[in-house]
């Protein structure tokens, strides 16, 4: 997606492209095949949902055709893990590859251990403490619960950091409810710890592996699917968060 003459423009494909993704089931199939898929185009050609969907279908509000709505369906189905995982922008990681992805991004640290070693900021701690009861929390309620409505700054940036580190992901999307009980406005992300969705043992399934080994396996997978990728570009688009 690029800004052209002041307007954000999707550069997708056509319906007759053999690689075109036509529906949410085909999207899940593609995510499972390649392992990782940012939502929008980036410096790795072909490494996005955008490039294999029909431009005109974006934001058409038809769940059968609209890739913007597919992300909500995938998250709701728990068919893949969805969050701001790529340059603080949204994308998918397959369930098969998420344990390796989490190990590489976390460098072996659970959040509490990262905090204890003074490698996490206090704003990150305020947000993570809001999830102590294991419940998923909609964005605007999380902002209040974590104390960002009372003068604390950089809620969105801190929330993005925690997704990049794989400590949080989007579980589903909901719209606000007015006093009449009616939904209104845009759908809003509901966040959760991946462990509370997929299970503690699953998410930490690669912790016995060195983070660098997980990193190398992810790099190899990307190259096997999209051709040889310059590691400097890979580090920029998919790089782990260093401890």
Secondary structure, DSSP 8 states (H G I E B T S, - for coil): -EEETTEEE---B-TT-TT---SHHHHHHHHHHHSEEESS--SSTT-SSGGGSBGGGTT---TTT-HHHHHHHHHHHTSSEEEEEETTEEEEE-HHHHHHHHHHHHTT--HHHHHHTT-S-HHHHHHHHTTTT---EEHHHHHHHTTGGGT---HHHHHHHHHHTTS-EEEEEEEEE-TTS-EEEEEEEEEE-HHHHH-HHHHTTTTTS-HHHHHHHHHHHHHHHHS---HHHHHHHH-----
